[in-house]
């Protein structure tokens, strides 16, 4: 536009300087008048052209402002659309069934007196477990989920071992070798439950603007790794419970007074039940690349524990109560998306429950040399379950 103005100005000045020369050179008044008239017309045309250019400039400036306003309006509504889509996507139901096909683990019950372990029962846990998981996404940030699991354990052999702690003459003597031991057929059954409330801190996904749900609103700090298509991170709290029952029958003595024997124990029909439960706190992360999805979770629990047992040969019925126990569990799986709503995968899970210093009270119907009602005797419980598993997941 500046160049056009300059050219027009040069052209006008040239005409003004050339016009007198043309008039004096020709000496013809009428001709000179025509030249002047023509020059005036040119000036009028130039002025109109300049006015038109100025108006176009103003129009173009206004158009830019209009375009800028449209862009702002479009971005605002695009953000609202994204949020609305997130809200509509948040109402999702997730269901999963996991089959642990090679469960390993053990429930241990030990008795400690004056710092010495004097008795221990070991109940192996072998076989399979099936767990059912469900989760409902209430909002983009909040969801609620739960799990129920049931064992399909095979019969195993439990071991009951005792160590000698007693007086020999005036001295209290502890002998660290097992002096009395028996094997009993063990029929174990375990059930697990939990209920959790999830809060999504991070939700990164390619092509989406609403990415971070934490306390920092600056999304530019958080970028998705190049080798992932999505990444989410949750914290959760909830409540968990695990119940176990261990039935004993068909026993055989293996050691008596440190001497190996093989003597059947007739009439055994005893059981031990334990119930661990308490609040839990954990984290969960999930990442995807193409059709592959990896999920990891970890939780810590604060436990209270109750035990209940019946030793039929002694006719001893007892209860145990403990607090300040703890539990740890983690799971990881890798699944493949078969359809937009269905995936299948493999994984591994590990869980341990630990309870120290349970107090025991009971009723001894047959006289015995054991002081079963001595509440100062410490009872400790430990449970471990771990296994690989296959899983089928559905999302709607």
MIPATI-763516 format. One record per residue (C-alpha): residue number from 1; residue in one letter; x, y, z. Coordinates in pm, 1 decimal, m for minus. Layout:
MIPATI-763516
 num residuo       px       py       pz
 NUM       A        X        Y        Z
...
***
This chain:
MIPATI-763516
 num residuo       px       py       pz
   1       X      0.0      0.0      0.0
   2       X    289.0    242.9     78.4
   3       X    444.4    172.3   m262.5
   4       X    115.4    251.0   m436.0
   5       X     88.2    582.8   m258.3
   6       X    444.7    675.7   m350.2
   7       X    390.1    595.3   m718.0
   8       X     72.4    798.2   m727.7
   9       X    243.1   1098.5   m563.7
  10       X    529.8   1089.1   m813.2
  11       X    281.6   1068.8  m1099.3
  12       X     83.8   1372.4   m972.3
  13       X    396.3   1585.7   m920.4
  14       X    516.6   1496.6  m1269.4
  15       X    190.7   1618.1  m1414.2
  16       X    209.4   1945.4  m1221.1
  17       X    558.8   2019.2  m1350.9
  18       X    490.8   1909.8  m1705.6
  19       X    158.9   2089.7  m1748.1
  20       X    299.7   2451.2  m1779.2
  21       X    564.9   2334.7  m2021.7
  22       X    301.4   2181.3  m2244.0
  23       X     91.5   2497.1  m2235.5
  24       X    374.6   2733.6  m2337.8
  25       X    514.3   2493.3  m2596.8
  26       X    189.8   2453.8  m2785.4
  27       X     65.0   2812.9  m2747.9
  28       X   m289.3   2689.9  m2795.1
  29       X   m525.3   2799.4  m2512.1
  30       X   m802.5   2553.8  m2591.5
  31       X   m563.1   2266.1  m2602.0
  32       X   m410.6   2377.4  m2278.0
  33       X   m752.9   2387.6  m2118.5
  34       X   m816.2   2029.1  m2226.6
  35       X   m487.0   1921.5  m2072.4
  36       X   m572.5   2091.4  m1744.3
  37       X   m916.5   1933.4  m1742.6
  38       X   m760.9   1594.3  m1805.6
  39       X   m516.7   1650.1  m1519.1
  40       X   m797.2   1743.3  m1281.7
  41       X   m982.2   1424.5  m1372.6
  42       X   m670.4   1221.6  m1304.7
  43       X   m628.5   1389.8   m964.9
  44       X   m992.0   1313.7   m883.6
  45       X   m943.3    948.8   m978.8
  46       X   m627.3    926.8   m767.8
  47       X   m800.8   1079.6   m465.3
  48       X  m1086.7    833.7   m498.2
  49       X   m838.8    547.1   m527.7
  50       X   m662.2    657.9   m211.2
  51       X   m993.9    687.7    m26.5
  52       X  m1087.7    336.6   m140.1
  53       X   m754.5    196.7    m20.8
  54       X   m795.5    365.4    317.3
  55       X  m1146.0    223.4    357.0
  56       X  m1017.6   m124.3    263.2
  57       X   m751.2    m93.3    527.9
  58       X  m1014.2    m11.2    788.3
  59       X  m1230.6   m301.2    670.5
  60       X   m935.5   m541.5    686.8
  61       X   m853.2   m428.4   1040.9
  62       X  m1210.3   m483.3   1152.4
  63       X  m1211.3   m823.7    985.5
  64       X   m902.8   m926.5   1182.1
  65       X  m1075.0   m827.9   1504.4
  66       X  m1379.2  m1028.3   1400.0
  67       X  m1162.3  m1330.8   1314.7
  68       X   m984.5  m1302.5   1651.5
  69       X  m1317.8  m1292.5   1832.6
  70       X  m1438.4  m1594.0   1637.1
  71       X  m1120.1  m1783.2   1729.3
  72       X  m1162.7  m1703.5   2098.7
  73       X  m1527.0  m1805.6   2087.9
  74       X  m1437.7  m2126.4   1904.9
  75       X  m1167.2  m2216.3   2156.8
  76       X  m1398.1  m2154.3   2450.0
  77       X  m1671.1  m2371.7   2303.4
  78       X  m1416.6  m2636.5   2203.4
  79       X  m1298.3  m2655.4   2567.2
  80       X  m1658.7  m2684.3   2683.1
  81       X  m1718.4  m2958.1   2426.1
  82       X  m1411.4  m3146.1   2550.7
  83       X  m1528.9  m3118.4   2911.9
  84       X  m1878.1  m3232.4   2812.2
  85       X  m1730.7  m3526.7   2622.1
  86       X  m1517.8  m3613.1   2924.9
  87       X  m1826.0  m3605.3   3145.1
  88       X  m2015.3  m3827.6   2905.8
  89       X  m1721.9  m4066.8   2883.5
  90       X  m1685.3  m4074.6   3264.3
  91       X  m2007.7  m4270.4   3306.8
  92       X  m1834.8  m4599.2   3233.2
  93       X  m1877.6  m4944.1   3381.6
  94       X  m1570.9  m5169.6   3393.5
  95       X  m1595.4  m5540.1   3469.2
  96       X  m1318.1  m5798.3   3491.1
  97       X  m1279.2  m6166.4   3572.3
  98       X   m935.0  m6297.1   3672.8
  99       X   m835.2  m6661.5   3705.1
 100       X   m523.1  m6732.1   3914.1
 101       X   m416.9  m7071.7   3785.0
 102       X   m115.9  m7160.8   4005.0
 103       X   m171.0  m7016.8   4351.3
 104       X    108.7  m7052.6   4605.4
 105       X    105.4  m6940.7   4965.9
 106       X     62.6  m7032.7   5328.0
 107       X   m125.7  m6944.6   5644.4
 108       X    101.7  m6961.8   5949.3
 109       X     m1.0  m6965.4   6314.7
 110       X    276.2  m6957.9   6576.3
 111       X    291.8  m6939.3   6954.2
 112       X    571.1  m6752.5   7132.2
 113       X    653.6  m6763.3   7505.2
 114       X    924.1  m6548.2   7664.7
 115       X   1065.4  m6477.8   7318.3
 116       X   1084.0  m6847.2   7222.1
 117       X    873.6  m7006.1   6953.5
 118       X    714.7  m7311.6   7109.5
 119       X    452.1  m7410.1   6852.2
 120       X    376.9  m7352.3   6485.1
 121       X    102.1  m7457.6   6244.5
 122       X    153.8  m7422.7   5868.4
 123       X   m142.4  m7447.6   5628.8
 124       X    m31.9  m7455.0   5262.8
 125       X   m255.0  m7279.5   5008.1
 126       X   m236.4  m7439.2   4662.0
 127       X   m468.1  m7437.1   4365.4
 128       X   m668.0  m7167.7   4189.1
 129       X   m860.1  m6850.7   4269.5
 130       X  m1126.0  m6660.7   4077.6
 131       X  m1176.0  m6289.2   4139.6
 132       X  m1447.6  m6059.4   4007.0
 133       X  m1382.1  m5686.5   3975.9
 134       X  m1623.6  m5403.4   3903.0
 135       X  m1586.7  m5026.5   3880.7
 136       X  m1822.5  m4738.6   3804.2
 137       X  m1687.0  m4399.0   3691.2
 138       X  m1909.3  m4138.7   3853.7
 139       X  m1724.7  m3833.6   3714.3
 140       X  m1400.6  m3782.6   3517.6
 141       X  m1220.1  m3776.1   3852.7
 142       X  m1412.4  m4007.9   4084.9
 143       X  m1497.8  m4375.9   4062.8
 144       X  m1598.6  m4653.9   4298.6
 145       X  m1493.3  m5016.0   4261.3
 146       X  m1491.8  m5347.6   4439.8
 147       X  m1356.0  m5701.7   4424.7
 148       X  m1464.3  m6045.0   4540.3
 149       X  m1244.0  m6351.1   4522.5
 150       X  m1297.5  m6716.7   4606.6
 151       X  m1044.7  m6998.0   4627.7
 152       X  m1053.1  m7335.8   4459.1
 153       X   m776.5  m7493.1   4664.6
 154       X   m683.0  m7857.3   4656.5
 155       X   m627.8  m8058.7   4973.8
 156       X   m275.6  m8031.0   5109.0
 157       X    m81.2  m8143.8   5414.6
 158       X    m43.0  m7909.8   5710.2
 159       X    234.5  m7940.9   5963.8
 160       X    204.0  m7896.9   6340.9
 161       X    543.1  m7856.8   6513.4
 162       X    637.4  m7802.8   6879.2
 163       X    964.4  m7700.8   7047.5
 164       X   1064.8  m7791.4   7399.0
 165       X   1063.1  m7515.7   7659.2
 166       X   1057.2  m7639.2   8018.6
 167       X   1244.1  m7694.1   8337.1
 168       X   1513.6  m7953.1   8366.0
 169       X   1590.2  m7941.2   8735.6
 170       X   1595.0  m7579.3   8848.8
 171       X   1680.9  m7442.2   8504.2
 172       X   1443.6  m7326.1   8225.6
 173       X   1567.8  m7494.8   7909.7
 174       X   1479.5  m7426.1   7545.2
 175       X   1581.3  m7681.2   7284.6
 176       X   1572.6  m7531.5   6929.7
 177       X   1504.4  m7867.1   6761.3
 178       X   1146.5  m7981.8   6699.1
 179       X   1058.8  m8249.1   6948.6
 180       X    694.1  m8316.8   6849.2
 181       X    551.4  m8301.5   6499.7
 182       X    247.4  m8424.7   6309.4
 183       X    107.7  m8400.1   5957.2
 184       X   m263.0  m8353.4   5897.5
 185       X   m473.4  m8335.5   5586.1
 186       X   m559.5  m7972.9   5522.9
 187       X   m867.1  m7844.7   5342.4
 188       X   m826.2  m7468.4   5296.0
 189       X  m1075.7  m7211.0   5174.0
 190       X  m1015.6  m6835.7   5133.8
 191       X  m1245.3  m6546.5   5042.9
 192       X  m1132.4  m6189.4   4974.6
 193       X  m1330.6  m5865.5   4950.2
 194       X  m1249.7  m5499.6   4902.3
 195       X  m1430.9  m5175.8   4825.5
 196       X  m1240.1  m4867.4   4704.1
 197       X  m1298.0  m4502.1   4615.4
 198       X  m1067.7  m4376.5   4339.6
 199       X   m954.0  m4019.9   4265.1
 200       X   m781.1  m3957.4   3929.4
 201       X   m483.3  m3726.0   3960.7
 202       X   m341.0  m3754.5   3609.1
 203       X   m512.3  m3840.4   3282.6
 204       X   m285.0  m3787.0   2983.5
 205       X   m397.3  m3887.0   2636.8
 206       X   m293.8  m3783.4   2288.2
 207       X   m532.5  m3540.7   2119.1
 208       X   m702.3  m3430.0   2440.0
 209       X   m658.5  m3094.5   2609.8
 210       X   m808.4  m3169.8   2951.7
 211       X   m523.6  m3374.8   3090.1
 212       X   m445.2  m3301.7   3453.7
 213       X   m682.8  m3321.7   3748.4
 214       X   m435.7  m3239.5   4022.7
 215       X   m370.3  m2925.1   4222.6
 216       X   m164.1  m2750.5   3952.5
 217       X   m365.1  m2599.0   3666.3
 218       X    m61.9  m2538.6   3441.4
 219       X   m107.8  m2820.3   3190.0
 220       X    201.0  m2721.6   2990.1
 221       X    422.2  m2885.6   3254.8
 222       X    275.0  m3229.0   3192.3
 223       X    347.3  m3402.5   2865.9
 224       X    284.1  m3759.7   2758.6
 225       X    594.9  m3975.3   2698.6
 226       X    655.6  m4038.5   2330.3
 227       X    629.2  m4416.5   2368.7
 228       X    277.7  m4402.5   2523.7
 229       X    m65.4  m4317.6   2386.1
 230       X   m225.0  m4262.0   2728.3
 231       X   m129.6  m4254.3   3094.1
 232       X   m341.7  m4224.6   3408.5
 233       X   m259.6  m4219.7   3779.8
 234       X   m509.1  m4270.1   4064.7
 235       X   m500.9  m4271.3   4441.6
 236       X   m760.9  m4469.7   4632.2
 237       X   m879.6  m4556.7   4979.3
 238       X  m1117.5  m4827.7   5089.8
 239       X  m1174.1  m5130.9   5308.6
 240       X  m1058.5  m5489.1   5268.7
 241       X  m1130.6  m5825.2   5424.9
 242       X   m990.6  m6176.4   5392.7
 243       X  m1144.6  m6481.4   5555.5
 244       X   m982.0  m6822.9   5574.9
 245       X  m1089.5  m7160.4   5703.9
 246       X   m852.8  m7454.1   5745.6
 247       X   m993.0  m7796.0   5825.8
 248       X   m771.6  m8076.1   5960.4
 249       X   m822.7  m8453.3   5946.2
 250       X   m641.2  m8787.6   5899.7
 251       X   m329.1  m8711.1   6097.3
 252       X      5.2  m8893.5   6130.7
 253       X    270.6  m8844.8   6398.5
 254       X    613.4  m8777.7   6245.0
 255       X    823.3  m8694.9   6553.7
 256       X    780.6  m8782.3   6920.4
 257       X   1055.7  m8676.8   7161.9
 258       X   1285.6  m8601.0   6867.8
 259       X   1243.3  m8957.6   6738.7
 260       X   1102.2  m9016.2   6386.1
 261       X    783.0  m9219.8   6390.3
 262       X    491.2  m9300.3   6162.1
 263       X    188.4  m9340.5   6383.1
 264       X   m165.4  m9261.4   6262.8
 265       X   m374.0  m9013.5   6460.0
 266       X   m732.8  m9131.1   6464.1
 267       X  m1041.1  m8914.8   6494.7
 268       X   m898.5  m8578.3   6396.4
 269       X  m1171.8  m8332.0   6298.8
 270       X  m1039.8  m7986.1   6388.3
 271       X  m1042.6  m7647.4   6218.1
 272       X   m898.2  m7299.8   6242.8
 273       X  m1065.2  m6982.9   6107.2
 274       X   m911.7  m6638.3   6069.2
 275       X  m1057.0  m6304.1   5961.5
 276       X   m831.4  m6011.3   5861.3
 277       X   m993.7  m5674.5   5788.8
 278       X   m924.6  m5302.1   5789.6
 279       X   m894.1  m4977.3   5591.0
 280       X   m653.7  m4949.6   5300.8
 281       X   m476.6  m4682.4   5097.1
 282       X   m317.0  m4728.9   4757.8
 283       X   m216.2  m4605.9   4412.7
 284       X   m295.8  m4726.1   4062.4
 285       X   m139.2  m4645.9   3724.7
 286       X   m237.0  m4740.0   3370.6
 287       X    m62.0  m4682.0   3038.5
 288       X   m142.7  m4780.9   2682.0
 289       X     39.4  m4807.8   2351.9
 290       X   m169.6  m4907.4   2054.2
 291       X   m379.0  m5202.5   2164.7
 292       X   m155.6  m5291.0   2461.0
 293       X   m259.4  m5176.1   2810.1
 294       X    m55.5  m5213.5   3131.3
 295       X   m207.4  m5169.0   3477.6
 296       X    m26.4  m5159.8   3813.6
 297       X   m169.6  m5122.5   4165.5
 298       X    m28.1  m5119.0   4518.6
 299       X   m206.8  m5092.6   4854.9
 300       X   m126.3  m5085.9   5225.5
 301       X   m383.4  m5190.3   5488.3
 302       X   m420.7  m5140.4   5865.0
 303       X   m562.5  m5463.1   6005.0
 304       X   m755.2  m5600.8   6294.9
 305       X   m766.1  m5978.9   6316.8
 306       X   m984.4  m6239.9   6480.0
 307       X   m911.5  m6609.5   6500.8
 308       X  m1128.0  m6898.0   6610.0
 309       X  m1033.6  m7261.8   6652.6
 310       X  m1152.8  m7600.7   6764.5
 311       X   m908.5  m7881.7   6849.1
 312       X  m1145.8  m8174.6   6882.6
 313       X   m901.2  m8427.4   7034.3
 314       X   m837.5  m8189.9   7324.3
 315       X  m1189.9  m8046.2   7314.3
 316       X  m1033.5  m7702.1   7319.2
 317       X  m1236.4  m7412.0   7182.8
 318       X  m1061.5  m7075.1   7160.8
 319       X  m1078.0  m6721.6   7024.6
 320       X   m799.2  m6481.4   6933.2
 321       X   m807.7  m6101.4   6891.8
 322       X   m536.4  m5873.0   6758.5
 323       X   m490.1  m5519.8   6628.3
 324       X   m217.1  m5307.8   6468.0
 325       X   m161.5  m5562.5   6193.4
 326       X    m78.0  m5468.1   5836.9
 327       X   m126.3  m5592.3   5484.2
 328       X     50.7  m5531.7   5152.7
 329       X    m64.8  m5624.0   4805.9
 330       X     27.0  m5540.4   4449.8
 331       X    m80.1  m5655.4   4106.2
 332       X     39.1  m5593.4   3752.1
 333       X   m110.9  m5707.0   3423.6
 334       X    m63.5  m5661.6   3050.2
 335       X   m373.9  m5688.3   2834.0
 336       X   m450.4  m5668.1   2461.7
 337       X   m753.9  m5485.0   2326.1
 338       X   m955.0  m5736.4   2125.2
 339       X  m1240.9  m5495.5   2050.6
 340       X  m1320.7  m5138.4   2160.9
 341       X  m1499.8  m5287.7   2463.9
 342       X  m1313.2  m5612.5   2536.2
 343       X   m953.7  m5698.2   2629.0
 344       X   m766.3  m6003.1   2755.8
 345       X   m433.3  m6034.2   2931.0
 346       X   m199.3  m6194.1   3181.9
 347       X    m63.8  m6071.1   3514.4
 348       X     81.3  m6143.2   3855.7
 349       X    m50.7  m6069.4   4205.3
 350       X    102.7  m6085.1   4552.0
 351       X    m60.4  m6024.2   4891.3
 352       X     61.5  m6062.9   5247.7
 353       X   m122.6  m6015.0   5578.7
 354       X     58.7  m5995.7   5911.5
 355       X    m79.0  m5982.8   6263.3
 356       X    133.6  m5985.4   6579.1
 357       X     50.4  m6038.8   6945.6
 358       X   m298.6  m6180.1   6935.8
 359       X   m452.9  m6250.5   7275.0
 360       X   m618.3  m6588.1   7317.1
 361       X   m896.0  m6704.9   7543.3
 362       X  m1058.8  m7044.7   7541.2
 363       X  m1232.2  m7331.1   7713.7
 364       X  m1036.0  m7650.3   7781.3
 365       X  m1283.5  m7932.4   7839.6
 366       X  m1021.2  m8206.8   7884.9
 367       X   m740.3  m8153.7   8141.4
 368       X   m405.9  m8098.1   7975.1
 369       X    m50.5  m8010.6   8067.4
 370       X    m80.1  m7706.5   7839.9
 371       X   m188.5  m7374.3   7998.0
 372       X   m413.0  m7263.1   7711.8
 373       X   m569.2  m6978.0   7904.4
 374       X   m237.5  m6802.8   7963.6
 375       X   m305.8  m6465.2   7792.3
 376       X     62.0  m6364.0   7809.9
 377       X    145.8  m6619.3   7542.5
 378       X    184.7  m6440.9   7207.7
 379       X     11.3  m6570.3   6895.6
 380       X    137.3  m6447.9   6557.3
 381       X    m40.6  m6489.5   6223.4
 382       X     93.3  m6454.1   5870.2
 383       X    m75.3  m6517.3   5537.2
 384       X     80.3  m6503.7   5191.8
 385       X    m88.4  m6562.4   4855.5
 386       X     74.6  m6506.5   4516.2
 387       X     m1.8  m6630.6   4169.1
 388       X      5.1  m6559.1   3796.4
 389       X   m335.8  m6501.5   3642.1
 390       X   m524.0  m6448.7   3317.9
 391       X   m785.8  m6176.1   3297.8
 392       X  m1077.4  m6077.9   3075.7
 393       X  m1194.3  m5712.7   3090.7
 394       X  m1499.3  m5535.3   2954.8
 395       X  m1570.1  m5160.5   2937.7
 396       X  m1897.9  m4989.3   2857.4
***
